[in-house]
Amino acid sequence: MITREMMIEMIEALGNDAFMWERSDGLIDVTIHDFEGFDDDWSEIMRDYDNPEAVSDFEEMLEEQCESQEGDFYVTYHFDGFDVQLGYSSFDI
């Protein structure tokens, strides 16, 4: 069973590939940093992950270890005693 503390350690281990904040309602909000900005023509520049395997492993772990999940765009994963909402910086374009 994954604890809240274990989850936070996993997210922090992603380094620059993820940003996390704990909301006042207790939700762990995670943003995967996949968007770098725009070029001179205003075309989107997607960011290469520092550790793509770690990001992929984290996404798979959420799917496999959660008790349930909900959402289509931002997905909230429910664990025993806490929830994790996953999004990507490219969602905010």
C-alpha positions as CSV (number, residue, x, y, z in Angstrom):
1,M,0.0,0.0,0.0
2,I,1.3,3.4,-0.9
3,T,1.2,6.1,1.8
4,R,0.9,9.8,1.3
5,E,4.5,10.2,2.3
6,M,5.7,7.6,-0.2
7,M,3.7,9.3,-3.0
8,I,5.3,12.7,-2.2
9,E,8.7,11.1,-2.3
10,M,8.0,9.5,-5.7
11,I,6.8,12.9,-7.1
12,E,9.8,14.7,-5.7
13,A,12.1,12.1,-7.3
14,L,10.8,13.2,-10.7
15,G,12.7,16.5,-10.3
16,N,12.2,19.1,-13.0
17,D,9.7,16.8,-14.8
18,A,6.9,17.4,-12.3
19,F,5.6,20.1,-10.0
20,M,3.6,19.3,-6.9
21,W,1.6,21.2,-4.4
22,E,-0.6,20.1,-1.6
23,R,-3.9,21.9,-1.7
24,S,-5.6,23.1,1.4
25,D,-8.3,20.4,0.9
26,G,-5.5,17.7,1.1
27,L,-5.4,16.9,-2.6
28,I,-1.9,16.3,-4.0
29,D,-1.9,18.2,-7.3
30,V,0.8,17.1,-9.8
31,T,1.6,18.8,-13.0
32,I,3.9,17.0,-15.4
33,H,6.1,19.6,-17.1
34,D,5.8,18.7,-20.8
35,F,5.4,22.2,-22.3
36,E,8.4,24.6,-22.8
37,G,6.7,27.6,-24.4
38,F,6.3,29.1,-27.9
39,D,8.8,29.7,-30.7
40,D,9.0,32.9,-32.8
41,D,6.0,31.7,-34.9
42,W,3.9,31.0,-31.8
43,S,4.2,27.2,-32.4
44,E,4.2,25.2,-29.3
45,I,7.5,23.8,-28.1
46,M,7.1,20.6,-26.2
47,R,9.6,19.8,-23.5
48,D,11.6,16.6,-23.4
49,Y,11.6,15.0,-20.0
50,D,14.8,14.8,-18.1
51,N,13.9,11.2,-17.2
52,P,11.1,9.9,-19.5
53,E,11.2,6.4,-18.1
54,A,10.6,7.8,-14.5
55,V,7.6,9.8,-15.8
56,S,6.2,6.8,-17.6
57,D,6.7,4.6,-14.5
58,F,5.0,7.2,-12.3
59,E,2.0,7.3,-14.6
60,E,1.7,3.5,-14.7
61,M,2.0,3.3,-10.9
62,L,-0.9,5.7,-10.5
63,E,-3.0,3.6,-12.8
64,E,-2.1,0.3,-11.2
65,Q,-2.0,1.2,-7.5
66,C,-5.0,3.5,-7.1
67,E,-8.2,2.2,-5.7
68,S,-10.2,4.2,-8.3
69,Q,-9.9,7.1,-10.6
70,E,-12.1,9.7,-12.2
71,G,-11.8,12.4,-14.8
72,D,-11.1,12.6,-18.5
73,F,-8.7,15.5,-18.8
74,Y,-7.3,16.0,-15.3
75,V,-7.5,12.6,-13.7
76,T,-7.9,12.2,-10.0
77,Y,-6.5,9.0,-8.5
78,H,-7.9,7.8,-5.2
79,F,-5.7,6.1,-2.7
80,D,-6.3,5.0,0.9
81,G,-6.5,8.3,2.8
82,F,-5.5,10.7,0.0
83,D,-6.0,11.7,-3.7
84,V,-3.7,12.7,-6.5
85,Q,-4.8,14.8,-9.4
86,L,-2.6,14.5,-12.4
87,G,-2.3,17.1,-15.2
88,Y,0.2,18.4,-17.7
89,S,1.6,21.9,-18.2
90,S,0.4,21.6,-21.9
91,F,-3.2,21.6,-20.6
92,D,-2.8,25.3,-19.7
93,I,-2.1,26.5,-23.3
